[in-house]
């Protein structure tokens, strides 16, 4: 509590007397749905710039707003995040994206100009979409994370490899939009551990229309050849791994916002080599074929302990599920039974 200088985090609870002690006005801030610092925000964030991310995370998770002073210094001192240890950046980003408030967190990071510092590639996408700082609209990236949020909670998080995989998958679609049938077959192949022929068979039975609002999805074309469709699925898997390589290349990241003259320059890469390899293992099965000895996930129940640990079958199951929830928003009862 001493190191946490956000006001609503300074409440103390006596579990024996069942009394909440509030010496700093935290209850009043909760009533006003406001996040502010105990000491002046500028001083607090200079002492520890990670408090910037902590404040955004708490506001996103609770649906609160930052106080005017806090908001000002979040923007003013955003560049200080470049000095923060990358391991700590990853930890704070995981708290934002893996616990059920990823969409709200991304919106706040964009609103306060932090996305350009932390995720320049994704910030470039927001700019290209004409997103304003307080925009209430959705894009495909926000929709993917909204689908993820519906399956997670503060006590039911996912492993960080899942949200990094979502970022890489989306980047691949931005670089080269794909036929919805290809995306569907790709997701089913991930779910099944790499069985392309059965994935194509299941995908061809989808009769429900996809969400046509996403520019990352190209106009559907007749896919007469199963082999041709499987080749496109493999090509998408290669593109996802290429996107992940771009996201972990400081030179590429530093140039992500070059064509936007007013945007800040950041070469922030906080995804470690070990995490990169973990994410690659999610998609490897599409190119290499069905994993030997790996049993595909059965049923729709989520093993949250396995998900938090990054168990491959559980991560693949959730990845496929949230992609379907995003690309085909209405429930696909027949398809869900097929991939369960």
DOPA-803419 format. One record per atom (N, C-alpha, C, O): x, y, z. Coordinates in steps of 0.2 Angstrom, whole numbers, plus 5000, padded with zeros to 4 digits. Example, Ala and Ser with C-alpha at 12.3 -4.5 7.8 and 13.67 -1.06 7.14 Angstrom:
<rs>
506649725039
506249785039
506649845039
507149835042
506449895035
506849955036
506450005039
506750065040
</rs>
This chain:
<rs>
500449945000
500050005000
500450065000
500250114997
501050065003
501450125004
501750144997
501750204995
501850094992
502150114986
501550124981
501750154975
500950114982
500450124978
500050194979
499750194984
500250244975
500050304976
499450334973
499250394972
498950284970
498350294968
497850294974
497850254978
497450354974
497050364980
496550304982
496550284987
496250274977
495750224979
496050164981
495750114983
496750154980
497150094982
497350104989
497750064992
497250164992
497450174999
496950165004
497050185010
496450125003
495950105007
496250045011
496550005009
496050045018
496249985022
495649955025
495149985027
495649885025
495049845027
495349805033
495749765032
494949815038
495049765044
494549705044
493949715045
494849645042
494349595041
494049565047
493549535047
494349585053
494049565059
493449605061
492949585063
493549675061
493049725063
492649735057
492049765058
492849715051
492449725045
492349805044
491749825043
492849835045
492849915044
493349935039
493949905038
493149975034
493550005029
493850075032
493450115033
494450085032
494750145034
495050185028
495350155024
494750245028
494950285022
495150355025
494750395027
495850365024
496150425026
496250475021
496450535022
496150455015
496350495009
495850515004
495950544999
495250495006
494650515002
494550464996
494250484991
494750404997
494650354992
493950334990
493750324985
493550334996
492850314995
492450364990
492050354986
492650434991
492350484988
492550474980
492150484976
493150454979
493350444972
493050384969
492850394963
492950334973
492550284970
491850304968
491550284963
491550344972
490850364971
490850404965
490350404961
491350444964
491450484958
491750454952
491850474946
491850384952
492150344947
492750374944
492850384938
493250394949
493850434947
494450404950
494450384955
494950414946
495650384948
496050444948
496150484943
496350454954
496850514955
497450494960
497350444963
497950524960
498550504964
498450544970
498150594971
498750514976
498750544982
499250604982
498950664985
499850604980
500250664979
500150694972
499850654968
500450754971
500350774964
500550724959
501050694959
500150724954
500250664948
500950674945
501250624944
501150734944
501750744941
502350714945
502850684942
502350734951
502850704956
502850634956
503350594956
502250604957
502150534957
502350494951
502750444952
502250524945
502450484939
503150494938
503550454934
503450544940
504250554939
504550504944
505050474942
504350494950
504550444955
504550374952
505050344952
504050364949
503950294946
503450294940
502850304941
503750294934
503250304928
502850244927
502350254923
502950184930
502550134929
501850144932
501350114931
501750194937
501150214939
500650244934
500050244935
500950264929
500550294923
500150234920
499550234919
500450174919
500150114917
499650084922
499150064920
499850094928
499450064933
498750104934
498250074935
498850164933
498250214933
497750194928
497150194928
498050184922
497650174916
497350104917
496750094915
497750054919
497449984920
496849984925
496349954924
496950024930
496350024935
495750054933
495250034934
495850114929
495350154926
494950104921
494350104921
495350064917
495050024912
494649964915
494049954913
494949934920
494649884923
493949894927
493549864927
493949954930
493349974934
492950024930
492350034933
493150044924
492650084920
492650154923
492150194922
493250174926
493350244929
493650294924
493850274919
493650354926
494050404922
494650434926
494650424933
495150454923
495650484927
495550554928
495150594924
495750584934
495650654936
495950694931
496450674927
495750764930
496050804925
496850814926
497150814921
497050824932
497750824934
498150764932
498650764928
497850704934
498150644932
498150634924
498650614922
497650644921
497650644913
498150684910
498450664906
498250744913
498750794910
499450764910
499850764905
499650734916
500350714917
500450644914
500950624912
499850604913
499950544909
500150564902
500650524899
499850614899
500050634892
500750664892
501250654888
500850704897
501450744898
502150704899
502650714896
502050654902
502650614904
502650544901
502950494903
502250534895
502150474892
502850444889
502950384890
503250494887
503950474885
504350434890
504850404889
504250454896
504650424902
504550344902
505050314905
504050324899
503950244899
504550214895
504650154896
504850254890
505350224886
505950204891
506350164889
506050234897
506550214901
506450154906
506850134909
505750134906
505550084910
505850014908
505849994902
506049974913
506249904911
505749864907
505149864909
505949834902
505449794897
505149744901
504549734899
505449714905
505049654909
504449684913
503949654913
504549744915
504049784919
503449804914
502849804916
503649824909
503149844903
502749784902
502149794902
503049734900
502649674899
502249654904
501649634903
502449654911
502049644916
501349684917
500849664917
501549754916
500949794916
500449784910
499849794911
500749774904
500349764898
499949704899
499349694897
500249654902
499849584904
499249604908
498749574907
499349644913
498849654918
498249694914
497649684916
498449734909
497949764905
497549714901
496949724900
497949674897
497649634892
497449564893
497049534889
497649544899
497449464900
496949454906
496849394908
496649504908
496249504914
495449524913
495149544918
495249534907
494549544905
494449614904
493849634903
494949664903
494849734902
495249754896
495549814896
495449714891
495949734886
495649784881
495949834880
495049774879
494749824875
494749894878
494949944875
494549904884
494449964888
495249994888
495350054888
495649954890
496349974891
496649994884
496950054884
496549964879
496749994872
496450054871
496850104868
495850064872
495550134871
495850184875
495950244872
495950174881
496350224885
497050234883
497250294883
497350184881
498050194879
498050234873
498550284872
497550224868
497550264862
497350344864
497550384862
496850344869
496550414871
497150454873
497150514872
497550424877
498150464881
498750464877
499250494880
498750444871
499450444867
499950394869
500550404868
499750344873
500250294876
500350234871
500850204871
499850224866
499850174862
500450184857
500750134855
500550244855
501150254851
501850244854
502250224850
501850244860
502450224864
502550154865
503050124864
502050124867
502050054869
501950004863
502249954862
501450014858
501349974853
501250014846
500750024844
501850044844
501850084838
501450054832
501150094828
501549994831
501249964825
500449964825
500149974821
500249944831
499449954832
499250024832
498650034830
499650074835
499450144834
499450164827
498950204825
499850144823
499850154816
499150134813
498850164808
498950074815
498350044812
497750094815
497350104811
497750114821
497250164823
497150224819
496650244817
497750254818
497850314814
497550304807
497150344804
497750244804
497550224797
496750214796
496450224791
496450204802
495750194802
495350254804
494750254804
495750304804
495450374806
495150374813
494650414814
495450344817
495150334824
495350404828
495950424828
494850434831
494950494835
495150464842
494950414844
495350514846
495650494853
495050474857
495150424861
494450494856
493850474861
493350434856
492750434858
493550404851
493150374847
492850314850
493150274854
492150304849
491750254852
491650194847
491350144849
491850204841
491750154836
492250094838
492650094842
492050034834
492449974834
492849964828
492649994823
493449934829
493849914823
493949834824
493749814829
494249804820
494349734821
494849714827
494649664830
495349754828
495749744833
495349744840
495449704844
495049804841
494649804847
494049754847
493949734853
493849734842
493349684842
493649614844
493249574848
494249594842
494549534844
494649534852
494549484855
494849594854
495049594861
494349604865
494349574871
493849624862
493149624866
492949554866
492649534872
493049514861
492849444861
493249404867
492949364870
493949424867
494349394873
494049414880
494049374884
493949474880
493649504887
493049464890
493049454896
492649444885
492049404887
492149344890
491749314893
492749314889
492949244891
493449254897
493549194900
493649314899
494149314905
493849364910
493349394910
494249364916
494049404922
494649414926
495149374925
494649454931
495249464935
495449404939
496049394940
494949354940
495149294943
495249234938
495349184940
495149254932
495149204926
495549234921
495349244915
496249244921
496649274916
496849224911
496849164912
497149244906
497549204901
498249214901
498449264904
498649174898
499349184898
499449234892
499149244888
500049274893
500149334889
500249304882
500249354877
500449244881
500549224874
499949234869
499949234863
499349224873
498749234869
498649304866
498449304860
498749354870
498549424868
499149444863
498949484858
499749414864
500249434859
500049394852
500149424847
499849334852
499649304846
499049334843
499049344837
498549364847
498049404843
498349464840
498149484834
498849504843
499149564840
499449544833
499449574828
499849484833
500249464827
499749434822
499849454816
499149404824
498649384819
498349444816
498249444810
498149494820
497849544817
498349584812
498149614807
498949594814
499449624810
499549594803
499549624798
499449524803
499549484797
498949504792
499049504786
498349514795
497749524791
497749604789
497549614783
498049644793
498149714790
498649714784
498449754780
499149684785
499649674779
499349644773
499549664768
498949594774
498649564768
497949534770
497849484773
497449574769
496749554770
496649484767
496849464762
496249444771
496049374769
495349364768
494949394771
495149314764
494549284763
494249254770
494649224773
493649274772
493449244778
493449174779
493549144784
493349134773
493449064773
494149044775
494248994778
494649074773
495349064774
495449074782
495749034785
495149124784
495249144792
494849084796
495149064801
494249064794
493949014797
494348954797
494348924802
494548934791
494948864791
495548874795
495748824798
495948924795
496548934799
496348934806
496748894810
495848964809
495648954816
495448884818
495648864823
495148854814
494948784815
495548734815
495648694819
496048754811
496648714810
497048724817
497348674820
497048784819
497348794826
497048764831
497348724835
496448764831
496048724837
496148654837
496248624842
496148624831
496248554830
496948524830
497148464830
497448574831
498148554832
498448544825
499048514825
498148574819
498548564813
498248524808
498548504803
497648494809
497248454804
496948494799
496348514800
497348504793
497048554788
496448524784
496048564783
496448464783
495948434779
495248444782
494748454779
495248424789
494648424792
494448494794
493848514794
494948544795
494848614796
494448644789
493948684790
494748624783
494448654777
493748624777
493248654774
493648554778
492948524778
492448564782
491848574780
492648574788
492148614793
492048684791
491448704791
492548714788
492548784786
492048794780
491648844780
492048744776
491648744770
490848744772
490448754768
490748714778
490048704780
489748764784
489148764786
490148824784
489848884787
489448914782
489648934777
488848924784
488348964780
488149034782
487849064779
488349044788
488249114791
488649164788
489249154787
488349224787
488749284784
489249304789
489149304795
489849334787
490349354791
490249434792
489849464789
490649464797
490549534798
490949574792
491549564792
490549604788
490749644783
491149704784
491349744779
491149734790
491349794792
492149804793
492449854793
492449744793
493149744794
493549744787
493449694783
493949794786
494349794780
494849744780
495149734775
495049714785
495549654786
495249594782
495649544781
494649594781
494349534778
494149554771
493749594769
494449514766
494349524759
493649504756
493349464760
493449524750
492849494748
492949414747
493449394744
492449384749
492449304748
492449294740
492149324736
492849234739
492949214732
492749134732
492849104737
492549114726
492449034726
493149004727
493549004723
493148964732
493748914734
493548844732
493348804736
493648834725
493448764723
493948714725
493748654726
494548724726
495048674727
495248674734
495448724737
495148614737
495348604744
496148614745
496348644750
496548594740
497248604741
497448684741
497848704744
497048714736
497148784736
497048824742
497348874744
496448804745
496248834751
496748814757
496948864761
496948754757
497448734762
498148774761
498448794766
498348784755
498948834754
498848904756
499348934759
498248924756
498148994758
498148994766
498349044769
497848944769
497948944776
498648934779
498848974783
499048894775
499748894777
500048964776
500548984780
499848994771
500149064769
499949114775
500449154777
499349104777
499149154783
499649134789
499849184793
499749074790
500149054796
500849084795
501149104800
501149084789
501749104788
501749184789
502249214792
501249214787
501149284788
501049304795
501349364797
500749264799
500749284806
501349284810
501549324814
501749234808
502449224811
502849284808
503349314812
502849304802
503149364799
502949424803
503349464805
502349434805
502049494808
502349494815
502549544818
502449434818
502749424825
503449454825
503649484829
503849434820
504549454819
504549524818
505049554821
504049554815
504049634814
503949664821
504249714822
503549634825
503349664831
503949664836
503949694841
504449614835
504949604839
505649634836
506149624839
505549674831
506149704827
506149774829
505749814826
506649794833
506649864835
506649914829
506349974829
507049904824
507049944818
506449954814
506250004813
506049894814
505449894810
504949934815
504549984812
504949924821
504449954826
504550034826
504050074826
505250054826
505350124826
505150164820
505050224820
505050124814
504750154808
504050154807
503750174802
503650124812
502950104811
502550174810
502050164806
502750224813
502350284813
502750344808
502550394809
503250324804
503650364800
503150414796
503350474795
502650384793
502250424788
501750464791
501450504788
501750464798
501350514802
501750564805
502050544810
501850624802
502450664804
502350694812
502850704815
501750694814
501550724821
501650664826
501650684832
501750604824
501750544829
502450544832
502950554829
502450524838
503150514842
503450454839
503150414836
504150454840
504550394838
504650354844
504950374849
504550284843
504650234848
504950174845
504650154840
505450144848
505650074846
505550024851
505949974852
504950034855
504849994861
504649924859
504249914855
505049874861
504949804860
505049774867
505549764870
504449744870
504449714876
504349644876
504349604881
504249614870
504049544869
504749504869
505149514865
504849464874
505549434875
505549374870
505049354866
506149344869
506349294864
505949234866
505649194862
505949214873
505549154875
504849164874
504449114872
504549224875
503849234873
503649224866
503149204864
504149254862
504049244855
504049174852
503549154848
504449134855
504449064854
503749024856
503548984853
503549054862
502949024864
502349034859
501948994858
502349104857
501849124852
501849084846
501349064843
502449074843
502549034837
502348964838
502048934833
502348934844
502148864845
501448864844
501148804842
501048914845
500348914844
500148894836
499648864835
500548924832
500348924825
500748874821
500648864815
501348844824
501748804821
501348744817
501548714812
500848714821
500448654819
500148664812
500048614808
500048724810
499748734803
500248724798
500048684793
500848734798
501348724793
501648654794
501848624789
501748634800
502048564801
501648504802
501848454801
500948524802
500448464802
500248454810
500548484814
499848404810
499548394817
500148364822
500448324820
500148394828
500648384833
500548314835
499948294837
501048274835
501048204838
500948204846
501348244849
500548174848
500448164855
500048224859
499848214865
499848274855
499448324857
498748314856
498548304851
498348314862
497648294861
497248364860
497348404864
496848364855
496448424854
495948434859
495748394862
495848504861
495348524866
494648494864
494448504858
494248464869
493648444868
493148484872
493348494878
492548494869
492048534873
492248604873
492748634871
491748644876
491848724876
492048744883
492148804884
492048704888
492248724895
492948744895
493448714892
493148804898
493848824898
494148804904
493948814910
494748774903
495148764909
495648824911
496148834908
495348864915
495748924917
496348924920
496848964919
496448864923
497148854926
497648844920
498248864920
497448794916
497848784910
497948844906
498548854903
497448884905
497548944901
498048994904
498449024900
497949004910
498449044914
499149024913
499649064913
499248954913
499948934913
500148934905
500748914904
499748944901
499948944894
499948874890
500248864886
499448824893
499448764890
499248764883
498748794882
499548734878
499448744871
498748734869
498448774865
498548674871
497848654869
497348704871
496848724867
497448734877
496948784880
496948854876
496448884875
497648874875
497748934871
497448934864
497148974862
497548874861
497348864854
496548864854
496248894849
496248834859
495548834859
495248904860
494748914856
495548944864
495249004865
495349054859
494949094858
495949044856
496149084850
495649074845
495349124842
495449014843
494948994838
494349014840
493949044836
494149014846
493449034848
493349104848
492849134845
493849144850
493749224850
493749244842
493449294841
494149214838
494149234831
493449224828
493249264824
493149164830
492449154827
491949204830
491549224826
492049214836
491549264839
491649334836
491149374836
492249344833
492349414830
492149414823
491749454821
492349364819
492249364812
491549344810
491149364806
491249294815
490549274814
490149294820
490049244825
489949354821
489749374828
489149334831
489149324837
488649314827
488149274829
488349204831
488749174828
488049174836
488149104838
488149054832
487649054828
488649014831
488648964826
488548894829
489048864830
487948884831
487848814834
488148754831
488448714834
487948754825
488248694821
489048694821
489348634822
489348744820
490048754819
490348744826
490848704827
490048764831
490248754838
490248684840
490748664843
489748654838
489748574839
490348544835
490548494838
490448564829
490948534825
491648544828
492048494828
491848604831
492448614833
492548594840
493148604843
492048584844
492148564851
492448504853
492548484858
</rs>
